[in-house]
């Protein structure tokens, strides 16, 4: 069985497609190859399962991140709608989330800029229009990444199933070959005591 993994077709993000085993003889030339073939298939299944676990973790992270980006974008759009052209805009009271269950009350005056957390304890001031553009692009990128993750998860599940079927086919082929060998040995053994057909 040759290593065709470099030549195998892949999905859009480079995950190789599992080989479909139609004829076991294409993968196994003798019973001695069965163990090596089954081991290779199990390694491929393990690699797909590893990719699946990583992709699931990434999807969970994106599902947590997208609502936060959307909430921040909605806040920026609200501030933008409060009339940046109008100098007579009254301040308003709002509650800010400090923690999951802890909020602080504050008065928000008219503003032309917002402060955004960028991660790693970094916060930067952005004009409202730039903040909107930045958040919109981050939201679109996160949604696109999530769609890719979900597509990859479907693809990986399909590849794992294909490899499990391939493993079962090779295993069943091996069982069939063993039965044939036992049947051939049993048939020749039963004829040995009486070699003379006239006897």
N, C-alpha and C positions, 0 to 999 in steps of 0.2 A: 504494500500500500504506500504510494508516494505521498509526499507532503505537498498538497495543492493549495495550502492556506494562502500563499502569496498570490496565486492566480484566481482564487475564489471570488465570485461576485460579492459586493458589499452593499450595505444600505447607504443612505445619503451621508451618514457620519462615520463611515468606514468600518462598521461592524460586519465581519465576514458572514456570509450565508452558509448555513450548515449543508453538507452534502446529503442528497437524498439517495438512500441505498435502495435501488430497484433490484439489482442482481448482486447478491452477496459475493458471488465469484469475482466480481470486479474489485472487491476489497480484500478478499481472502482467497489465496491460491491453494492453501492446504490447511489442515487442522492445526498445524504449528503456528500459523499466522493469526489464529483466532484470538489468543490471549493478548497479543500485541495490538490487534485491531480494537478489541474491547477496551484495552487500557487507553488507547488514543481517543476513542469516543468518550470515555469517562473524563479524560482531561479536557476535552472540548466542552462537555457539559459543565464541568467545574468553572471553566473560563466564562461561559455564558452566564452562569449563576452569579459569579463575582461581578460581572458587568451589570447584571440585573440589580443586584443589591446596591451598587454605587449609584445607578440611575434612579432607583427608588428614593435613596437618601437625597439626591439632588432635587428630585421632583417635590419631595416634602419641604425642603428648604425654600424652593420657589413658591410653593403654595402658601407658606407663611409670609414670605416677603412681598408678594403681589398686593395683598390687601393693605399693607403698610404704605407702599408706594402710592396706591390709589387714594388712601386717606390723606396723605401729604399733598398730593396733587389737587384733591378736592379743596383742601384748605387754601392752597395758593390761588386756585380759581375763585374761591370766595373772596379772598383779599383783593384780588384783581377786580372783581365785580363791585367792590365797595366804592368805586368812583375815584380812581387815581387822578382824574382830571378835576374833580371837585375838591376845593380846599376846605369847604365847610362840613366835611364828613365828621359826624360825631363819633367819639370812641365808643366801643361796645365792650360788654363784659363777656368773658369766656372762661371755660374750665380747661385746664391743660392737664393731660395725663402725665403724671410723674412716674407712676408704677402701675401694675395691673389693677390695683384697687385704690390707688392714691391719686387724687386730683387737687390742683391748686386753682384758685380763682384769680383772674387777672383782668385788667382793663387794657384793651388793645386800641391804640391810636392809629390814625391813618399812617400808612407806611408805603414806601416804594421798594423796600427790599425785605427779604426773608433770610433766615439762617437755616441751613440744611445740614443735618448730620451726614457725613460722607463715610463714616466708619472709622475704626481704629482711633476713637476719641478725637476726631477731626470735625470741626464745624466751620462752614464758610458762609459768608454773606453773598447773596445773589440778588440782582434786580428781579422783580417779580416776573417779568417776561422771560428772562433767562432761566429762572427756576422752573417755570412752566415747561419750557422747551426741554430742559434737562430731565425733569421728572417724566414727561411724556415719552422721551426716548428710552429711559430706564424701564418704564412700564411696558412699552412695546417689546423691548429686548427680553424682559423677564417672561412675558406671555409667550413669545416665540420660543424661548428656551424650554418652557414648560410643555408646549406643544411637541417640540422635538423629543423631550424626555418620554412623553406618553407614547409617541410613535415608536421610539426605540424600545420601550418596555413591551409593546405588542410584538415587535419584531423579535426580541429576545425570547419571549415566551414561545413563539412559533419555532424558533431555532432549537430551543431546549426540547420541545416535543418531537421535532424531527430527529434529533440525536437519540432520544430515548427509544423511538421507533426503530432507528437504525441499529441500536444496541440489541434490542429484542430480536430483530431479524437475524443478526449475526449469531446471537446465542442460540436461537431456534435452529438455524442452519447447522450449527455445531452439534446440537442434540440429535438432529436427523442423521448427520454423518456418523455419529457414534452408534446409533441404532443400526444403520446399514452395515457398519463394520462388524458389530456383534452378530447380526443376522448372517453375514457372509461367513464368519468364523463358525457359527453354530451349524450352518448348512454343510460346510466342508468337514466338520468334526463328525457329523452324524453319518457321513458316507464312508469314513475311513475304516471302521471295523469290518465292513463287508465290501472289499474291493472287487470281488468277482461277481459280476451281475448274474451269473448262472448258479452261484453258490449256495 
